[in-house]
C-alpha cells in the first residue's frame, strides 16, 4: 500500500486496523473493545516521527475540527467551553489535578481531561473530580462513536485513540455544562489534538525538559516553542522558572501574541488566612502547587467583577499574581488525590513506591525521594521505559541506589492481553520484551553486578517473586503505563 498524496496525520489514520466498526456491542466492555481498535501500531508511530523530522505538514487541528463537527460540535459551540489549557514536560498532570481540586473546592463544577490513565480509561475524563462511571462513559462513548461511524467519508475515516478520547471529552463537558474544563495537553502543544481550542482564557506551562524528542525536537528551545503553541492572543499565561533558553522562547511567543506571561511565585511566599497552612516537602511538588494556585485563581478572576478581589477572600497582589490563600484554596491542594506520583502503598511484603518519572530530571527527583523514604534495607526496582525515551539517561540516576533485585518488565499487568482491557497496548505487545532485554543489558554494563536481574513479560510475574519475600522497599518507575499496570494489581479498586 502506498500513501502518496495523503497528509501526515491522515496517513496515520490509514494505519489503524479496525476489524469491527459498528457499536452494536453496547456497554463499557464494548466501548473499550472498540476504542482499542483505534490504537496505532509501531510502524504508524515510526512513520509520523519520520515525517515530522522531515518537515511534512501535520493536520491534527483540521482533523479535530472535522471530527467535532461530525459529532455536532462546531468550533462556535466549542468556544462556549471555558478552559484552562496546560502543557509542559514534567508535572502537567499533577498541576492540572490540583488546579481542578482548587476550583472544585471554590464551588465550581469542573471537567478534567488528562492522559494517560493508570487503571481505567474513564480516569481520563472526570466530572467534579471523579472519573466517569462505566455507565456514563459507555453512554457518551457509543453516542460519539456512532456519530463518527455514520459520517465516514471513506472506510477507516475514524479518529485515532487519543483524538477520539479528546472529541469524547469535549462532548461530555459541553453536555454536562461544566463551569470550567481543565485540559491537559497530550504531546507538545502546537499540533496537539487538544489545541483545536480557539478561545482559552488561561494557559499553564509546567517545567520543561527533553521528552518526545523525535517529535518535538532535541533542544529545549524547540520543545519550548512546541509547548508555547497553546498560547492564544489575549490569553493569560503562567509558567514556572525555566532554563534561560526555554524562557526566552516562551517570552518571545507571549509577546507576539499579546499574552501576559507570569512566573508562579515560590511556594514559601504565600500567606494564609486564619493561620491555615499546608506544608509540602517535595520541591518539585511545591512548584506544581504554586502554578496550580495561579491558574485556578486567574480563572476565578475572570469570573469576578473586580480586578482587586477574588471570591472567598483570596487577594491579588497585582493584576496577575495571587499571594494570599483562603481555606478553600488550601483544602483544594490538601484534598487533591493524584495516584502514581510519589505514591507509597504498604503491603504485607513491604512498601511499594510508585512514581511515573520518565525524564532525566524527574528520575533524579524520584531517586532522591526513594532514598529518603525507603523504609527497608532490601531495595527492589521494577522498571520500564516506553516510546523513544533514552533508557541510559533514565537508569543513570538509579545507579546510586543499591538494589537487591532489578526487574525489567513489559508494562502490562498480565502476559495475555485482551483488547477488552483498559490497558491493552498494541505497541507493547509487539516490542515489549525486546526493549526489556536491552534495558537489562544496559544495567549490567553500568551497575553493580550483585543485583539479581530479571526480565519478565508482565508485572504480575515480577510481583510473584517479590511476594515471596518480606520487608522490601519496591520502587516502580520509568513509565506511567508501568505504574498503572502495577496499581491494577495491588490497588484494583483505585477508581471505586
VEXDREN-2710 file (C-alpha; in Angstrom, 1 decimal):
% VEXDREN-2710
k/r/px/py/pz
1/UNK/0.0/0.0/0.0
2/UNK/1.3/3.5/-0.8
3/UNK/0.4/6.8/0.8
4/UNK/1.3/9.3/-1.9
5/UNK/-0.6/12.5/-1.5
6/UNK/-2.1/11.6/1.9
7/UNK/-1.3/14.1/4.6
8/UNK/0.8/13.1/7.6
9/UNK/-1.9/12.7/10.2
10/UNK/-4.5/11.2/7.8
11/UNK/-1.9/8.7/6.8
12/UNK/-1.6/7.6/10.4
13/UNK/-5.3/7.0/10.5
14/UNK/-4.9/4.7/7.5
15/UNK/-2.5/2.5/9.5
16/UNK/-5.2/1.8/12.1
17/UNK/-6.7/-1.7/11.6
18/UNK/-10.3/-1.6/12.5
19/UNK/-11.8/-5.1/12.4
20/UNK/-15.2/-4.2/13.8
21/UNK/-16.7/-0.7/13.3
22/UNK/-20.2/-1.0/14.4
23/UNK/-21.1/-0.1/18.0
24/UNK/-23.7/-2.9/18.4
25/UNK/-21.7/-4.2/21.4
26/UNK/-23.0/-1.7/23.9
27/UNK/-21.9/-1.2/27.4
28/UNK/-18.5/-0.4/28.9
29/UNK/-16.7/-3.5/27.8
30/UNK/-17.8/-3.0/24.2
31/UNK/-16.7/0.6/24.4
32/UNK/-13.2/-0.3/25.5
33/UNK/-13.0/-3.1/22.8
34/UNK/-13.9/-0.6/20.1
35/UNK/-11.6/2.1/21.5
36/UNK/-8.6/-0.2/21.5
37/UNK/-9.2/-0.8/17.8
38/UNK/-8.1/2.8/17.2
39/UNK/-4.6/2.3/18.6
40/UNK/-1.8/2.9/16.2
41/UNK/0.8/0.2/15.6
42/UNK/4.6/0.6/15.8
43/UNK/5.1/1.2/12.0
44/UNK/2.5/4.0/12.1
45/UNK/4.1/5.7/15.1
46/UNK/7.6/5.5/13.5
47/UNK/6.2/6.9/10.2
48/UNK/4.7/10.0/12.0
49/UNK/8.0/10.6/13.8
50/UNK/9.9/10.3/10.5
51/UNK/7.6/12.7/8.7
52/UNK/7.7/15.3/11.4
53/UNK/11.5/15.2/11.4
54/UNK/11.5/15.8/7.6
55/UNK/9.1/18.7/7.9
56/UNK/5.9/17.3/6.5
57/UNK/2.7/19.1/7.4
58/UNK/0.6/17.7/10.3
59/UNK/-3.1/18.4/10.0
60/UNK/-4.2/17.3/13.5
61/UNK/-6.2/20.5/14.1
62/UNK/-8.1/20.3/10.8
63/UNK/-8.8/16.6/11.6
64/UNK/-10.2/17.5/15.0
65/UNK/-12.4/20.2/13.5
66/UNK/-13.9/17.6/11.2
67/UNK/-14.4/15.0/14.0
68/UNK/-16.0/17.5/16.3
69/UNK/-18.3/18.8/13.5
70/UNK/-19.4/15.2/12.8
71/UNK/-20.4/14.8/16.4
72/UNK/-22.5/18.0/16.4
73/UNK/-19.8/20.3/17.9
74/UNK/-18.8/23.1/15.5
75/UNK/-16.0/25.3/16.7
76/UNK/-18.5/28.0/17.6
77/UNK/-20.0/25.6/20.1
78/UNK/-16.6/24.5/21.4
79/UNK/-15.9/28.2/22.0
80/UNK/-18.5/28.1/24.7
81/UNK/-16.4/25.9/26.9
82/UNK/-14.3/27.8/29.4
83/UNK/-10.9/26.2/29.5
84/UNK/-7.6/26.2/31.4
85/UNK/-5.1/24.6/29.0
86/UNK/-2.0/23.0/30.5
87/UNK/1.2/21.9/28.6
88/UNK/4.7/21.0/29.8
89/UNK/7.2/18.2/30.2
90/UNK/7.0/17.5/33.9
91/UNK/4.2/17.9/36.3
92/UNK/1.4/18.9/34.0
93/UNK/-0.9/16.1/35.3
94/UNK/-0.4/16.9/39.0
95/UNK/-0.6/20.6/38.3
96/UNK/-3.9/20.2/36.4
97/UNK/-5.3/17.9/39.1
98/UNK/-4.5/20.4/41.8
99/UNK/-6.0/23.2/39.7
100/UNK/-9.2/21.2/39.3
101/UNK/-9.4/20.4/43.0
102/UNK/-8.9/24.1/44.0
103/UNK/-11.7/25.2/41.6
104/UNK/-14.0/22.5/42.9
105/UNK/-13.4/23.5/46.5
106/UNK/-14.4/27.0/45.5
107/UNK/-17.8/25.6/44.4
108/UNK/-17.3/25.4/40.6
109/UNK/-18.5/22.4/38.5
110/UNK/-15.3/21.1/36.9
111/UNK/-14.4/18.9/34.0
112/UNK/-10.9/17.5/33.7
113/UNK/-9.3/15.7/30.8
114/UNK/-5.9/14.1/31.3
115/UNK/-3.6/11.3/30.0
116/UNK/-2.5/8.6/30.2
117/UNK/-4.8/6.7/32.5
118/UNK/-3.5/4.3/35.2
119/UNK/-6.1/1.6/35.7
120/UNK/-9.2/2.6/33.7
121/UNK/-9.6/4.7/30.6
122/UNK/-12.5/6.6/32.2
123/UNK/-10.0/8.2/34.6
124/UNK/-9.1/10.5/31.7
125/UNK/-12.4/12.2/31.7
126/UNK/-13.6/13.5/35.1
127/UNK/-16.6/15.4/36.3
128/UNK/-16.4/17.1/39.7
129/UNK/-13.1/15.3/40.4
130/UNK/-14.4/11.8/39.8
131/UNK/-13.8/9.6/36.8
132/UNK/-16.9/9.0/34.7
133/UNK/-18.7/5.9/35.8
134/UNK/-18.7/2.9/33.5
135/UNK/-22.3/3.6/32.6
136/UNK/-21.8/7.3/31.8
137/UNK/-18.6/6.6/29.9
138/UNK/-20.4/4.0/27.8
139/UNK/-23.4/6.2/27.1
140/UNK/-21.3/9.1/25.7
141/UNK/-18.8/6.7/24.0
142/UNK/-21.4/5.0/21.9
143/UNK/-23.1/8.2/21.0
144/UNK/-19.9/9.8/19.7
145/UNK/-18.7/6.5/18.1
146/UNK/-21.9/6.1/16.2
147/UNK/-21.9/9.7/15.0
148/UNK/-18.4/9.4/13.6
149/UNK/-19.0/6.0/12.1
150/UNK/-22.1/7.1/10.2
151/UNK/-20.3/10.1/8.7
152/UNK/-17.2/8.5/7.4
153/UNK/-16.0/9.8/4.0
154/UNK/-14.1/6.7/3.3
155/UNK/-13.5/3.4/5.0
156/UNK/-11.4/3.9/8.2
157/UNK/-12.2/7.6/8.4
158/UNK/-12.2/7.5/12.2
159/UNK/-10.1/9.3/14.8
160/UNK/-7.1/7.6/16.4
161/UNK/-7.2/6.6/20.1
162/UNK/-6.2/9.9/21.7
163/UNK/-8.1/12.1/19.3
164/UNK/-11.2/10.1/19.8
165/UNK/-11.0/10.5/23.6
166/UNK/-10.4/14.2/23.1
167/UNK/-13.6/14.5/21.0
168/UNK/-15.4/12.5/23.6
169/UNK/-14.2/14.7/26.5
170/UNK/-15.3/17.9/24.7
171/UNK/-18.7/16.4/24.1
172/UNK/-19.1/15.3/27.7
173/UNK/-18.1/18.7/29.1
174/UNK/-20.4/20.6/26.9
175/UNK/-23.3/18.3/27.5
176/UNK/-22.7/18.3/31.3
177/UNK/-22.4/22.1/31.3
178/UNK/-19.3/22.3/33.4
179/UNK/-18.2/25.8/34.6
180/UNK/-14.6/25.2/33.7
181/UNK/-12.7/22.4/31.9
182/UNK/-9.0/21.8/32.8
183/UNK/-7.5/20.3/29.6
184/UNK/-4.1/18.6/29.8
185/UNK/-2.1/18.5/26.5
186/UNK/-1.2/15.1/25.2
187/UNK/2.1/15.6/23.4
188/UNK/3.7/19.0/22.8
189/UNK/1.2/21.7/22.2
190/UNK/1.0/23.5/18.9
191/UNK/-0.2/20.4/16.9
192/UNK/-1.7/18.5/19.8
193/UNK/-5.3/17.5/19.2
194/UNK/-6.4/19.5/22.2
195/UNK/-5.1/22.6/20.5
196/UNK/-8.2/22.8/18.4
197/UNK/-9.5/25.1/21.2
198/UNK/-9.6/28.7/19.9
199/UNK/-10.8/30.6/23.0
200/UNK/-8.7/29.8/26.0
201/UNK/-8.6/32.4/28.8
202/UNK/-5.9/30.7/30.9
203/UNK/-2.8/28.8/29.8
204/UNK/-0.3/27.0/32.0
205/UNK/3.2/25.7/31.0
206/UNK/4.9/23.4/33.6
207/UNK/8.6/22.6/33.9
208/UNK/10.2/21.8/30.5
209/UNK/12.7/19.1/29.8
210/UNK/13.8/16.7/27.0
211/UNK/11.0/14.3/26.2
212/UNK/9.3/13.1/23.0
213/UNK/12.4/14.4/21.2
214/UNK/11.7/12.6/18.0
215/UNK/8.5/14.6/17.7
216/UNK/9.1/17.9/19.5
217/UNK/12.8/18.4/18.8
218/UNK/16.1/17.7/20.6
219/UNK/16.7/21.0/22.3
220/UNK/14.9/22.9/25.0
221/UNK/14.1/25.9/22.8
222/UNK/12.5/23.6/20.2
223/UNK/10.4/21.9/22.9
224/UNK/9.5/25.3/24.5
225/UNK/8.2/26.6/21.1
226/UNK/6.0/23.5/20.7
227/UNK/4.6/23.9/24.2
228/UNK/4.1/27.6/23.8
229/UNK/1.9/26.8/20.8
230/UNK/-1.2/26.6/23.1
231/UNK/-1.0/30.3/23.9
232/UNK/-3.8/32.3/22.2
233/UNK/-4.0/36.0/21.5
234/UNK/-5.1/37.8/24.7
235/UNK/-5.0/34.8/27.0
236/UNK/-3.3/35.0/30.4
237/UNK/-0.4/32.5/30.7
238/UNK/1.6/31.2/33.7
239/UNK/4.7/29.1/33.9
240/UNK/7.4/28.2/36.4
241/UNK/11.1/29.1/36.5
242/UNK/12.6/27.6/33.3
243/UNK/16.1/27.3/31.9
244/UNK/17.1/30.6/30.3
245/UNK/17.0/29.5/26.6
246/UNK/13.5/28.0/27.1
247/UNK/12.2/31.0/29.0
248/UNK/13.4/33.3/26.2
249/UNK/11.3/31.3/23.7
250/UNK/8.2/31.4/26.0
251/UNK/8.5/35.2/26.4
252/UNK/9.0/35.7/22.7
253/UNK/5.9/33.8/21.8
254/UNK/3.9/35.5/24.5
255/UNK/5.0/39.0/23.4
256/UNK/4.0/38.3/19.8
257/UNK/0.5/37.2/20.9
258/UNK/0.0/40.0/23.4
259/UNK/-0.3/37.3/26.0
260/UNK/0.9/38.3/29.5
261/UNK/3.2/35.6/30.8
262/UNK/3.9/35.4/34.6
263/UNK/6.2/33.1/36.5
264/UNK/4.4/31.5/39.5
265/UNK/5.9/32.6/42.8
266/UNK/7.8/30.4/45.2
267/UNK/5.5/28.3/47.4
268/UNK/7.0/29.8/50.6
269/UNK/6.0/33.3/49.6
270/UNK/2.3/32.7/50.1
271/UNK/0.4/33.9/53.2
272/UNK/-2.6/32.2/54.7
273/UNK/-5.9/33.4/56.1
274/UNK/-6.7/32.5/59.7
275/UNK/-3.3/30.9/60.2
276/UNK/-4.2/27.9/58.0
277/UNK/-1.2/26.4/56.3
278/UNK/-0.3/23.3/54.3
279/UNK/3.3/22.2/54.2
280/UNK/4.7/20.3/51.2
281/UNK/8.1/18.5/51.5
282/UNK/9.0/17.7/47.9
283/UNK/10.3/20.8/46.0
284/UNK/9.1/19.6/42.6
285/UNK/5.6/19.3/44.0
286/UNK/5.8/22.7/45.6
287/UNK/6.5/24.2/42.2
288/UNK/3.4/22.5/40.7
289/UNK/1.2/23.6/43.6
290/UNK/2.1/27.2/43.1
291/UNK/1.4/27.1/39.4
292/UNK/-1.9/25.4/40.0
293/UNK/-2.9/28.1/42.5
294/UNK/-2.1/30.8/40.0
295/UNK/-4.0/29.1/37.2
296/UNK/-7.1/28.4/39.3
297/UNK/-7.3/31.9/40.7
298/UNK/-6.6/33.6/37.3
299/UNK/-9.6/31.7/36.0
300/UNK/-11.7/32.7/39.1
301/UNK/-10.6/36.3/38.4
302/UNK/-12.2/36.2/35.0
303/UNK/-15.5/35.4/36.7
304/UNK/-15.4/38.4/39.1
305/UNK/-16.5/41.9/38.5
306/UNK/-13.5/43.5/40.3
307/UNK/-9.8/43.2/39.4
308/UNK/-8.8/43.6/43.0
309/UNK/-10.7/41.0/44.8
310/UNK/-11.4/37.3/44.4
311/UNK/-14.2/35.1/45.8
312/UNK/-13.8/33.6/49.3
313/UNK/-11.3/36.2/50.4
314/UNK/-8.4/35.5/48.2
315/UNK/-6.4/38.7/47.5
316/UNK/-4.4/39.8/44.5
317/UNK/-1.1/41.5/44.8
318/UNK/-1.1/42.8/41.2
319/UNK/-3.2/42.1/38.1
320/UNK/-1.7/38.6/37.6
321/UNK/-0.3/37.2/40.8
322/UNK/-2.4/36.0/43.8
323/UNK/-0.5/35.6/47.1
324/UNK/-3.0/35.2/50.0
325/UNK/-4.6/31.8/50.2
326/UNK/-8.1/31.1/51.6
327/UNK/-9.3/27.9/53.4
328/UNK/-10.9/26.7/50.1
329/UNK/-7.7/27.0/48.2
330/UNK/-5.6/25.2/50.9
331/UNK/-8.3/22.5/51.1
332/UNK/-8.2/22.1/47.4
333/UNK/-4.5/21.4/47.5
334/UNK/-4.7/19.2/50.6
335/UNK/-7.6/17.1/49.3
336/UNK/-6.2/16.6/45.8
337/UNK/-5.6/12.9/45.1
338/UNK/-3.4/12.1/42.1
339/UNK/-2.1/8.5/42.3
340/UNK/1.1/7.2/40.7
341/UNK/3.2/10.2/41.5
342/UNK/5.3/10.0/44.7
343/UNK/2.8/7.4/46.0
344/UNK/3.6/4.9/48.7
345/UNK/1.4/1.8/49.3
346/UNK/2.1/-0.5/52.2
347/UNK/1.6/-4.3/51.6
348/UNK/2.3/-7.5/53.6
349/UNK/5.6/-7.9/51.8
350/UNK/6.9/-4.3/52.3
351/UNK/6.3/-0.9/50.8
352/UNK/5.7/-0.1/47.2
353/UNK/6.9/3.3/45.9
354/UNK/5.3/4.4/42.7
355/UNK/6.3/7.3/40.5
356/UNK/5.8/7.7/36.8
357/UNK/9.1/9.6/36.2
358/UNK/10.1/9.4/32.5
359/UNK/12.6/12.2/32.0
360/UNK/16.2/12.6/33.4
361/UNK/15.2/15.4/35.7
362/UNK/12.1/13.7/37.1
363/UNK/14.1/10.5/37.6
364/UNK/16.7/12.3/39.6
365/UNK/14.0/13.6/41.8
366/UNK/12.4/10.2/42.1
367/UNK/15.7/8.6/43.1
368/UNK/16.2/11.2/45.9
369/UNK/12.7/10.7/47.0
370/UNK/13.0/6.9/47.2
371/UNK/16.3/7.2/49.1
372/UNK/14.7/9.5/51.7
373/UNK/11.5/7.5/52.1
374/UNK/12.7/3.9/51.8
375/UNK/11.8/2.0/55.0
376/UNK/13.7/-1.3/54.5
377/UNK/17.2/-2.4/53.8
378/UNK/16.3/-4.6/50.8
379/UNK/15.5/-2.4/47.8
380/UNK/13.8/-3.7/44.6
381/UNK/13.5/-1.9/41.3
382/UNK/10.7/-2.6/38.8
383/UNK/11.5/-0.6/35.6
384/UNK/10.1/0.1/32.1
385/UNK/10.7/2.8/29.6
386/UNK/8.3/3.3/26.7
387/UNK/8.3/5.2/23.4
388/UNK/11.5/6.8/22.2
389/UNK/12.8/7.6/25.7
390/UNK/16.5/7.1/26.4
391/UNK/16.9/4.2/28.9
392/UNK/20.5/5.1/29.6
393/UNK/19.5/8.6/30.7
394/UNK/16.6/7.2/32.8
395/UNK/18.6/4.4/34.5
396/UNK/21.6/6.6/35.4
397/UNK/20.0/8.4/38.4
398/UNK/19.0/5.0/39.8
399/UNK/22.7/3.7/39.9
400/UNK/23.2/5.5/43.3
401/UNK/20.7/3.1/44.9
402/UNK/21.7/-0.5/45.8
403/UNK/19.0/-2.8/44.6
404/UNK/18.9/-6.5/45.7
405/UNK/16.6/-7.3/42.8
406/UNK/16.0/-5.4/39.5
407/UNK/13.0/-6.4/37.3
408/UNK/12.7/-5.1/33.7
409/UNK/9.2/-5.7/32.7
410/UNK/6.7/-5.1/29.9
411/UNK/4.3/-2.5/31.3
412/UNK/1.2/-4.7/31.3
413/UNK/-0.4/-6.4/34.3
414/UNK/-0.6/-9.9/32.7
415/UNK/1.1/-11.8/29.8
416/UNK/-2.1/-12.4/27.9
417/UNK/-3.6/-9.1/26.7
418/UNK/-7.3/-8.8/25.9
419/UNK/-8.5/-5.9/23.7
420/UNK/-11.4/-5.5/26.1
421/UNK/-9.0/-4.5/28.8
422/UNK/-8.5/-0.8/29.6
423/UNK/-4.7/-1.1/29.5
424/UNK/-4.4/-3.1/26.3
425/UNK/-1.4/-1.9/24.2
426/UNK/-0.7/-2.9/20.7
427/UNK/2.8/-1.4/20.7
428/UNK/3.9/-3.2/24.0
429/UNK/2.5/-6.4/22.6
430/UNK/4.8/-6.1/19.6
431/UNK/8.1/-5.0/21.1
432/UNK/7.9/-5.0/24.9
433/UNK/10.3/-7.9/25.7
434/UNK/12.9/-6.8/23.2
435/UNK/13.1/-3.4/25.0
436/UNK/13.3/-5.1/28.4
437/UNK/16.2/-7.2/27.3
438/UNK/18.1/-4.1/26.0
439/UNK/17.4/-2.3/29.3
440/UNK/18.8/-5.2/31.3
441/UNK/21.9/-5.2/29.2
442/UNK/22.4/-1.5/29.9
443/UNK/22.0/-2.1/33.6
444/UNK/24.6/-4.9/33.6
445/UNK/27.1/-2.8/31.7
446/UNK/26.8/0.2/34.1
447/UNK/25.8/-1.1/37.5
448/UNK/26.9/-3.3/40.3
449/UNK/26.5/-6.9/39.1
450/UNK/25.5/-8.1/42.6
451/UNK/21.9/-7.2/41.8
452/UNK/19.6/-10.1/40.8
453/UNK/18.3/-9.1/37.3
454/UNK/15.2/-10.5/35.8
455/UNK/13.3/-9.8/32.5
456/UNK/9.5/-10.5/32.5
457/UNK/6.7/-10.2/30.1
458/UNK/4.4/-8.6/32.7
459/UNK/4.3/-7.0/36.1
460/UNK/2.4/-9.9/37.8
461/UNK/5.4/-12.2/37.2
462/UNK/7.7/-9.8/39.0
463/UNK/5.3/-9.4/41.9
464/UNK/5.1/-13.2/42.3
465/UNK/8.8/-13.3/43.2
466/UNK/8.6/-10.2/45.3
467/UNK/5.6/-11.5/47.3
468/UNK/7.8/-14.5/48.4
469/UNK/10.0/-12.0/50.3
470/UNK/9.2/-9.6/53.2
471/UNK/10.3/-6.2/54.4
472/UNK/11.2/-4.9/51.0
473/UNK/11.1/-1.4/49.5
474/UNK/9.9/-1.7/45.9
475/UNK/10.4/1.2/43.5
476/UNK/8.2/1.2/40.4
477/UNK/9.2/3.8/37.9
478/UNK/10.1/4.8/34.3
479/UNK/6.6/4.9/32.9
480/UNK/3.1/5.8/33.9
481/UNK/1.9/2.8/32.0
482/UNK/4.1/0.6/34.3
483/UNK/2.7/2.4/37.3
484/UNK/-0.8/1.9/36.1
485/UNK/-0.3/-1.8/35.5
486/UNK/1.2/-2.2/39.0
487/UNK/-1.7/-0.3/40.6
488/UNK/-4.2/-2.5/38.8
489/UNK/-2.7/-5.5/40.6
490/UNK/-2.1/-4.0/44.1
491/UNK/-4.9/-1.5/44.2
492/UNK/-7.5/-2.7/41.6
493/UNK/-10.3/-0.7/43.2
494/UNK/-8.5/2.6/42.7
495/UNK/-11.5/4.3/41.0
496/UNK/-14.3/2.9/43.1
END
